[in-house]
Amino acid sequence: MSEAADRLNAILARIPYARFLGLRADLAGDEMTVILPFSEHLIGNVQLPAIHGGVLGALLEITALAQLSLTQGLARQPRPIDVTVEYLRSGRPLDTFARAQIKRLGRRVANVQVEAWQEERARPIASLHGHFHVTPAEGEKA
């Protein structure tokens, strides 16, 4: 396993809710995809059935945090300043994938977008736009 994959696994292992959800991640070059394996306890609406919105929101936020922590070598885990989640369609009882993109990184604030999808990446089921407080690693200017 690569050093980046080890760091990514350590990041997810430090987040109790990520462990509860069973999140795992794949690295392909410089792209990280977080995977939410389907499980019955994730269902929020049994009539449809649909994955609970809070689970999807957590997946998106954890993906943003993991992307920032992995790529920026931060001294501490980023802290959310504000987060907006858009629920675009129901999350069916399938595995769900999420990928984050850092749009802008300043000395103290990062602007991140995340999309979640199931079968087709071109048909996202939810997206997140958030600002996160970042703490540079030792030796870097704050």
Backbone as JSON Lines, residues from 0, in Angstrom:
{"i":0,"aa":"M","n":[0.84,-1.17,0.0],"ca":[0.0,0.0,0.0],"c":[0.89,1.24,0.0]}
{"i":1,"aa":"S","n":[0.51,2.29,-0.72],"ca":[1.32,3.5,-0.82],"c":[1.21,4.34,0.44]}
{"i":2,"aa":"E","n":[2.13,5.28,0.57],"ca":[2.12,6.18,1.72],"c":[0.83,7.01,1.75]}
{"i":3,"aa":"A","n":[0.39,7.5,0.58],"ca":[-0.85,8.29,0.5],"c":[-2.06,7.45,0.91]}
{"i":4,"aa":"A","n":[-2.11,6.2,0.48],"ca":[-3.23,5.33,0.86],"c":[-3.22,5.05,2.35]}
{"i":5,"aa":"D","n":[-2.04,4.88,2.94],"ca":[-1.94,4.69,4.39],"c":[-2.44,5.93,5.13]}
{"i":6,"aa":"R","n":[-2.04,7.13,4.67],"ca":[-2.51,8.37,5.3],"c":[-4.01,8.5,5.17]}
{"i":7,"aa":"L","n":[-4.55,8.14,4.01],"ca":[-5.99,8.24,3.79],"c":[-6.75,7.29,4.72]}
{"i":8,"aa":"N","n":[-6.29,6.07,4.85],"ca":[-6.93,5.13,5.78],"c":[-6.87,5.63,7.21]}
{"i":9,"aa":"A","n":[-5.75,6.25,7.6],"ca":[-5.62,6.81,8.95],"c":[-6.59,7.96,9.16]}
{"i":10,"aa":"I","n":[-6.79,8.8,8.14],"ca":[-7.72,9.92,8.23],"c":[-9.13,9.39,8.48]}
{"i":11,"aa":"L","n":[-9.56,8.42,7.68],"ca":[-10.92,7.87,7.84],"c":[-11.07,7.13,9.17]}
{"i":12,"aa":"A","n":[-10.02,6.47,9.62],"ca":[-10.08,5.72,10.89],"c":[-10.24,6.65,12.09]}
{"i":13,"aa":"R","n":[-9.78,7.91,11.97],"ca":[-9.9,8.86,13.08],"c":[-11.3,9.45,13.21]}
{"i":14,"aa":"I","n":[-12.17,9.22,12.24],"ca":[-13.52,9.79,12.26],"c":[-14.5,8.68,12.64]}
{"i":15,"aa":"P","n":[-15.04,8.71,13.87],"ca":[-15.92,7.62,14.33],"c":[-17.12,7.38,13.41]}
{"i":16,"aa":"Y","n":[-17.75,8.45,12.9],"ca":[-18.92,8.26,12.05],"c":[-18.53,7.62,10.72]}
{"i":17,"aa":"A","n":[-17.34,7.91,10.22],"ca":[-16.86,7.26,8.99],"c":[-16.72,5.76,9.22]}
{"i":18,"aa":"R","n":[-16.22,5.39,10.4],"ca":[-16.11,3.96,10.74],"c":[-17.49,3.34,10.83]}
{"i":19,"aa":"F","n":[-18.46,4.03,11.46],"ca":[-19.82,3.51,11.6],"c":[-20.47,3.28,10.23]}
{"i":20,"aa":"L","n":[-20.23,4.22,9.31],"ca":[-20.81,4.1,7.97],"c":[-20.09,3.06,7.11]}
{"i":21,"aa":"G","n":[-18.89,2.68,7.51],"ca":[-18.11,1.72,6.73],"c":[-17.43,2.35,5.53]}
{"i":22,"aa":"L","n":[-17.15,3.66,5.6],"ca":[-16.52,4.35,4.47],"c":[-15.14,3.79,4.18]}
{"i":23,"aa":"R","n":[-14.83,3.71,2.9],"ca":[-13.49,3.35,2.47],"c":[-13.16,4.25,1.28]}
{"i":24,"aa":"A","n":[-11.9,4.27,0.9],"ca":[-11.5,5.16,-0.18],"c":[-10.58,4.46,-1.15]}
{"i":25,"aa":"D","n":[-10.64,4.89,-2.39],"ca":[-9.75,4.41,-3.44],"c":[-8.95,5.59,-3.96]}
{"i":26,"aa":"L","n":[-7.68,5.34,-4.21],"ca":[-6.81,6.35,-4.82],"c":[-6.42,5.87,-6.2]}
{"i":27,"aa":"A","n":[-6.57,6.76,-7.17],"ca":[-6.12,6.48,-8.54],"c":[-5.35,7.72,-8.99]}
{"i":28,"aa":"G","n":[-4.05,7.66,-8.89],"ca":[-3.23,8.82,-9.2],"c":[-3.47,9.89,-8.15]}
{"i":29,"aa":"D","n":[-3.9,11.07,-8.59],"ca":[-4.17,12.15,-7.63],"c":[-5.66,12.28,-7.33]}
{"i":30,"aa":"E","n":[-6.48,11.33,-7.79],"ca":[-7.92,11.37,-7.52],"c":[-8.29,10.4,-6.42]}
{"i":31,"aa":"M","n":[-9.05,10.92,-5.45],"ca":[-9.52,10.1,-4.34],"c":[-11.04,9.98,-4.45]}
{"i":32,"aa":"T","n":[-11.53,8.76,-4.34],"ca":[-12.97,8.51,-4.33],"c":[-13.32,7.83,-3.02]}
{"i":33,"aa":"V","n":[-14.27,8.41,-2.28],"ca":[-14.75,7.79,-1.05],"c":[-15.97,6.96,-1.41]}
{"i":34,"aa":"I","n":[-16.03,5.75,-0.85],"ca":[-17.1,4.8,-1.17],"c":[-17.92,4.53,0.08]}
{"i":35,"aa":"L","n":[-19.23,4.67,-0.05],"ca":[-20.18,4.34,1.0],"c":[-20.87,3.04,0.58]}
{"i":36,"aa":"P","n":[-20.45,1.9,1.13],"ca":[-21.1,0.64,0.76],"c":[-22.53,0.62,1.31]}
{"i":37,"aa":"F","n":[-23.47,0.16,0.5],"ca":[-24.85,0.13,0.97],"c":[-25.02,-0.86,2.11]}
{"i":38,"aa":"S","n":[-25.85,-0.46,3.06],"ca":[-26.24,-1.31,4.17],"c":[-27.65,-0.9,4.58]}
{"i":39,"aa":"E","n":[-28.44,-1.84,5.05],"ca":[-29.84,-1.56,5.42],"c":[-29.99,-0.45,6.45]}
{"i":40,"aa":"H","n":[-29.01,-0.32,7.37],"ca":[-29.16,0.7,8.42],"c":[-29.0,2.13,7.89]}
{"i":41,"aa":"L","n":[-28.66,2.3,6.62],"ca":[-28.52,3.62,6.02],"c":[-29.83,4.17,5.47]}
{"i":42,"aa":"I","n":[-30.86,3.32,5.41],"ca":[-32.15,3.71,4.85],"c":[-32.86,4.69,5.79]}
{"i":43,"aa":"G","n":[-33.28,5.83,5.21],"ca":[-34.03,6.82,5.98],"c":[-35.51,6.76,5.66]}
{"i":44,"aa":"N","n":[-35.86,6.46,4.41],"ca":[-37.25,6.35,3.99],"c":[-37.46,4.93,3.46]}
{"i":45,"aa":"V","n":[-38.13,4.11,4.25],"ca":[-38.33,2.71,3.86],"c":[-39.38,2.56,2.77]}
{"i":46,"aa":"Q","n":[-40.21,3.58,2.56],"ca":[-41.24,3.51,1.52],"c":[-40.63,3.54,0.12]}
{"i":47,"aa":"L","n":[-39.56,4.31,-0.07],"ca":[-38.98,4.44,-1.42],"c":[-38.15,3.24,-1.84]}
{"i":48,"aa":"P","n":[-37.23,2.67,-1.21],"ca":[-36.39,3.06,-0.08],"c":[-35.32,4.06,-0.54]}
{"i":49,"aa":"A","n":[-34.89,4.93,0.38],"ca":[-33.88,5.94,0.07],"c":[-32.9,6.07,1.23]}
{"i":50,"aa":"I","n":[-31.65,6.34,0.89],"ca":[-30.62,6.56,1.9],"c":[-30.93,7.85,2.64]}
{"i":51,"aa":"H","n":[-30.74,7.85,3.95],"ca":[-31.01,9.01,4.8],"c":[-30.17,10.2,4.34]}
{"i":52,"aa":"G","n":[-30.79,11.38,4.3],"ca":[-30.1,12.58,3.88],"c":[-28.91,12.93,4.76]}
{"i":53,"aa":"G","n":[-29.0,12.65,6.06],"ca":[-27.89,12.92,6.96],"c":[-26.68,12.06,6.64]}
{"i":54,"aa":"V","n":[-26.93,10.85,6.19],"ca":[-25.83,9.95,5.79],"c":[-25.15,10.52,4.54]}
{"i":55,"aa":"L","n":[-25.95,10.99,3.58],"ca":[-25.36,11.57,2.37],"c":[-24.58,12.84,2.7]}
{"i":56,"aa":"G","n":[-25.14,13.69,3.58],"ca":[-24.44,14.91,3.98],"c":[-23.12,14.59,4.66]}
{"i":57,"aa":"A","n":[-23.12,13.58,5.52],"ca":[-21.89,13.17,6.21],"c":[-20.87,12.63,5.21]}
{"i":58,"aa":"L","n":[-21.31,11.83,4.26],"ca":[-20.41,11.31,3.22],"c":[-19.73,12.47,2.49]}
{"i":59,"aa":"L","n":[-20.49,13.47,2.1],"ca":[-19.95,14.61,1.38],"c":[-18.94,15.39,2.23]}
{"i":60,"aa":"E","n":[-19.3,15.67,3.48],"ca":[-18.41,16.43,4.35],"c":[-17.13,15.66,4.67]}
{"i":61,"aa":"I","n":[-17.25,14.39,4.96],"ca":[-16.07,13.58,5.26],"c":[-15.16,13.49,4.04]}
{"i":62,"aa":"T","n":[-15.74,13.43,2.84],"ca":[-14.95,13.4,1.62],"c":[-14.15,14.7,1.47]}
{"i":63,"aa":"A","n":[-14.78,15.84,1.75],"ca":[-14.08,17.12,1.69],"c":[-12.94,17.16,2.7]}
{"i":64,"aa":"L","n":[-13.22,16.73,3.93],"ca":[-12.19,16.74,4.98],"c":[-11.02,15.83,4.61]}
{"i":65,"aa":"A","n":[-11.34,14.65,4.09],"ca":[-10.28,13.7,3.71],"c":[-9.43,14.25,2.57]}
{"i":66,"aa":"Q","n":[-10.07,14.87,1.58],"ca":[-9.33,15.44,0.44],"c":[-8.38,16.54,0.91]}
{"i":67,"aa":"L","n":[-8.87,17.42,1.77],"ca":[-8.02,18.49,2.29],"c":[-6.87,17.93,3.12]}
{"i":68,"aa":"S","n":[-7.18,17.01,4.01],"ca":[-6.14,16.44,4.89],"c":[-5.09,15.67,4.09]}
{"i":69,"aa":"L","n":[-5.53,14.96,3.08],"ca":[-4.61,14.13,2.29],"c":[-3.69,14.98,1.42]}
{"i":70,"aa":"T","n":[-4.23,15.97,0.75],"ca":[-3.45,16.71,-0.24],"c":[-2.68,17.89,0.32]}
{"i":71,"aa":"Q","n":[-3.08,18.41,1.47],"ca":[-2.47,19.64,1.95],"c":[-1.5,19.47,3.1]}
{"i":72,"aa":"G","n":[-1.39,18.29,3.7],"ca":[-0.45,18.07,4.79],"c":[-0.69,19.03,5.95]}
{"i":73,"aa":"L","n":[-1.91,19.1,6.42],"ca":[-2.3,20.07,7.44],"c":[-1.89,19.62,8.84]}
{"i":74,"aa":"A","n":[-1.7,20.6,9.73],"ca":[-1.33,20.3,11.11],"c":[-2.5,19.7,11.88]}
{"i":75,"aa":"R","n":[-3.72,20.14,11.56],"ca":[-4.93,19.64,12.23],"c":[-5.99,19.34,11.18]}
{"i":76,"aa":"Q","n":[-6.98,18.55,11.6],"ca":[-8.09,18.27,10.69],"c":[-8.82,19.58,10.4]}
{"i":77,"aa":"P","n":[-9.19,19.82,9.14],"ca":[-9.94,21.05,8.8],"c":[-11.25,21.11,9.58]}
{"i":78,"aa":"R","n":[-11.71,22.33,9.84],"ca":[-12.97,22.55,10.55],"c":[-13.96,23.24,9.6]}
{"i":79,"aa":"P","n":[-15.2,22.75,9.53],"ca":[-16.19,23.39,8.66],"c":[-16.53,24.8,9.15]}
{"i":80,"aa":"I","n":[-16.57,25.74,8.22],"ca":[-17.03,27.1,8.51],"c":[-18.49,27.2,8.09]}
{"i":81,"aa":"D","n":[-18.76,26.87,6.84],"ca":[-20.14,26.76,6.36],"c":[-20.2,25.7,5.28]}
{"i":82,"aa":"V","n":[-21.32,25.02,5.26],"ca":[-21.5,23.91,4.32],"c":[-22.92,23.99,3.75]}
{"i":83,"aa":"T","n":[-23.03,23.89,2.44],"ca":[-24.33,23.84,1.79],"c":[-24.43,22.51,1.04]}
{"i":84,"aa":"V","n":[-25.47,21.75,1.34],"ca":[-25.69,20.47,0.67],"c":[-26.93,20.58,-0.2]}
{"i":85,"aa":"E","n":[-26.81,20.16,-1.44],"ca":[-27.95,20.1,-2.36],"c":[-28.29,18.64,-2.6]}
{"i":86,"aa":"Y","n":[-29.52,18.28,-2.29],"ca":[-29.99,16.91,-2.54],"c":[-30.68,16.94,-3.9]}
{"i":87,"aa":"L","n":[-30.1,16.28,-4.89],"ca":[-30.55,16.37,-6.27],"c":[-31.54,15.28,-6.66]}
{"i":88,"aa":"R","n":[-31.37,14.09,-6.09],"ca":[-32.3,12.98,-6.34],"c":[-32.14,11.97,-5.2]}
{"i":89,"aa":"S","n":[-33.08,11.08,-5.06],"ca":[-33.04,10.08,-3.98],"c":[-31.85,9.14,-4.15]}
{"i":90,"aa":"G","n":[-31.21,8.87,-3.03],"ca":[-30.13,7.88,-3.02],"c":[-30.75,6.5,-2.87]}
{"i":91,"aa":"R","n":[-30.66,5.71,-3.92],"ca":[-31.27,4.37,-3.9],"c":[-30.41,3.42,-3.06]}
{"i":92,"aa":"P","n":[-30.92,2.26,-2.75],"ca":[-30.15,1.29,-1.94],"c":[-29.02,0.64,-2.76]}
{"i":93,"aa":"L","n":[-28.0,1.46,-3.06],"ca":[-26.83,1.04,-3.83],"c":[-25.59,1.65,-3.19]}
{"i":94,"aa":"D","n":[-24.41,1.16,-3.57],"ca":[-23.17,1.81,-3.14],"c":[-23.16,3.23,-3.7]}
{"i":95,"aa":"T","n":[-22.6,4.15,-2.9],"ca":[-22.55,5.56,-3.28],"c":[-21.1,6.01,-3.27]}
{"i":96,"aa":"F","n":[-20.74,6.84,-4.23],"ca":[-19.36,7.31,-4.4],"c":[-19.33,8.82,-4.29]}
{"i":97,"aa":"A","n":[-18.21,9.36,-3.8],"ca":[-18.08,10.81,-3.69],"c":[-16.64,11.22,-4.02]}
{"i":98,"aa":"R","n":[-16.52,12.36,-4.67],"ca":[-15.21,12.88,-5.02],"c":[-15.21,14.39,-4.77]}
{"i":99,"aa":"A","n":[-14.13,14.88,-4.14],"ca":[-14.0,16.29,-3.79],"c":[-13.02,16.99,-4.7]}
{"i":100,"aa":"Q","n":[-13.25,18.29,-4.87],"ca":[-12.35,19.12,-5.65],"c":[-12.11,20.4,-4.86]}
{"i":101,"aa":"I","n":[-10.84,20.7,-4.59],"ca":[-10.49,21.92,-3.87],"c":[-10.49,23.04,-4.91]}
{"i":102,"aa":"K","n":[-11.43,23.96,-4.77],"ca":[-11.57,25.05,-5.74],"c":[-10.6,26.19,-5.47]}
{"i":103,"aa":"R","n":[-10.4,26.49,-4.19],"ca":[-9.46,27.55,-3.82],"c":[-8.93,27.26,-2.42]}
{"i":104,"aa":"L","n":[-7.63,27.44,-2.26],"ca":[-7.01,27.21,-0.97],"c":[-6.22,28.45,-0.58]}
{"i":105,"aa":"G","n":[-6.68,29.09,0.49],"ca":[-5.97,30.24,1.03],"c":[-5.12,29.81,2.22]}
{"i":106,"aa":"R","n":[-4.61,30.8,2.93],"ca":[-3.78,30.47,4.09],"c":[-4.6,29.92,5.24]}
{"i":107,"aa":"R","n":[-5.85,30.33,5.35],"ca":[-6.68,29.88,6.46],"c":[-8.01,29.23,6.05]}
{"i":108,"aa":"V","n":[-8.44,29.47,4.82],"ca":[-9.74,28.98,4.38],"c":[-9.61,28.24,3.06]}
{"i":109,"aa":"A","n":[-10.28,27.1,2.97],"ca":[-10.33,26.32,1.73],"c":[-11.78,26.28,1.23]}
{"i":110,"aa":"N","n":[-11.95,26.4,-0.07],"ca":[-13.24,26.33,-0.72],"c":[-13.28,24.99,-1.45]}
{"i":111,"aa":"V","n":[-14.24,24.12,-1.08],"ca":[-14.27,22.75,-1.6],"c":[-15.65,22.42,-2.15]}
{"i":112,"aa":"Q","n":[-15.68,21.7,-3.27],"ca":[-16.91,21.16,-3.83],"c":[-16.82,19.64,-3.87]}
{"i":113,"aa":"V","n":[-17.94,18.98,-3.56],"ca":[-17.99,17.52,-3.56],"c":[-19.26,17.09,-4.29]}
{"i":114,"aa":"E","n":[-19.16,16.01,-5.05],"ca":[-20.33,15.41,-5.68],"c":[-20.41,13.94,-5.3]}
{"i":115,"aa":"A","n":[-21.64,13.48,-5.1],"ca":[-21.9,12.06,-4.82],"c":[-22.77,11.5,-5.93]}
{"i":116,"aa":"W","n":[-22.48,10.27,-6.32],"ca":[-23.25,9.61,-7.36],"c":[-23.35,8.13,-7.02]}
{"i":117,"aa":"Q","n":[-24.21,7.44,-7.79],"ca":[-24.33,6.0,-7.58],"c":[-23.9,5.25,-8.84]}
{"i":118,"aa":"E","n":[-24.76,5.09,-9.79],"ca":[-24.39,4.3,-10.97],"c":[-23.65,5.11,-12.04]}
{"i":119,"aa":"E","n":[-24.03,6.36,-12.23],"ca":[-23.41,7.2,-13.26],"c":[-22.88,8.47,-12.63]}
{"i":120,"aa":"R","n":[-21.61,8.74,-12.82],"ca":[-21.03,9.96,-12.24],"c":[-21.68,11.2,-12.84]}
{"i":121,"aa":"A","n":[-22.15,11.11,-14.06],"ca":[-22.8,12.25,-14.73],"c":[-24.18,12.56,-14.13]}
{"i":122,"aa":"R","n":[-24.69,11.69,-13.26],"ca":[-26.0,11.92,-12.62],"c":[-25.82,11.95,-11.09]}
{"i":123,"aa":"P","n":[-25.28,13.07,-10.58],"ca":[-25.05,13.14,-9.12],"c":[-26.37,13.11,-8.35]}
{"i":124,"aa":"I","n":[-26.3,12.54,-7.14],"ca":[-27.48,12.5,-6.28],"c":[-27.43,13.59,-5.22]}
{"i":125,"aa":"A","n":[-26.23,14.11,-4.93],"ca":[-26.09,15.19,-3.96],"c":[-24.76,15.9,-4.2]}
{"i":126,"aa":"S","n":[-24.71,17.17,-3.8],"ca":[-23.46,17.92,-3.9],"c":[-23.29,18.8,-2.67]}
{"i":127,"aa":"L","n":[-22.05,19.15,-2.41],"ca":[-21.72,19.99,-1.27],"c":[-20.79,21.09,-1.74]}
{"i":128,"aa":"H","n":[-21.02,22.28,-1.22],"ca":[-20.09,23.39,-1.39],"c":[-19.81,23.89,0.01]}
{"i":129,"aa":"G","n":[-18.54,23.92,0.38],"ca":[-18.22,24.31,1.74],"c":[-16.93,25.09,1.85]}
{"i":130,"aa":"H","n":[-16.84,25.82,2.96],"ca":[-15.62,26.53,3.33],"c":[-15.12,25.89,4.62]}
{"i":131,"aa":"F","n":[-13.82,25.62,4.65],"ca":[-13.22,24.94,5.79],"c":[-12.02,25.73,6.29]}
{"i":132,"aa":"H","n":[-11.9,25.8,7.62],"ca":[-10.74,26.45,8.22],"c":[-9.6,25.44,8.21]}
{"i":133,"aa":"V","n":[-8.45,25.87,7.7],"ca":[-7.29,24.99,7.61],"c":[-6.15,25.56,8.44]}
{"i":134,"aa":"T","n":[-5.36,24.68,9.03],"ca":[-4.19,25.05,9.81],"c":[-2.96,24.49,9.1]}
{"i":135,"aa":"P","n":[-2.09,25.38,8.59],"ca":[-0.91,24.88,7.87],"c":[-0.01,24.03,8.77]}
{"i":136,"aa":"A","n":[0.72,23.14,8.15],"ca":[1.67,22.29,8.88],"c":[2.79,23.16,9.45]}
{"i":137,"aa":"E","n":[3.52,22.61,10.41],"ca":[4.66,23.32,11.04],"c":[5.61,23.83,9.96]}
{"i":138,"aa":"G","n":[6.12,25.03,10.19],"ca":[7.1,25.58,9.27],"c":[6.48,26.4,8.15]}
{"i":139,"aa":"E","n":[5.16,26.29,7.93],"ca":[4.5,27.08,6.9],"c":[3.91,28.32,7.53]}
{"i":140,"aa":"K","n":[3.83,29.4,6.75],"ca":[3.25,30.64,7.26],"c":[1.74,30.49,7.41]}
{"i":141,"aa":"A","n":[1.21,31.05,8.49],"ca":[-0.24,31.01,8.71],"c":[-0.88,32.28,8.19]}
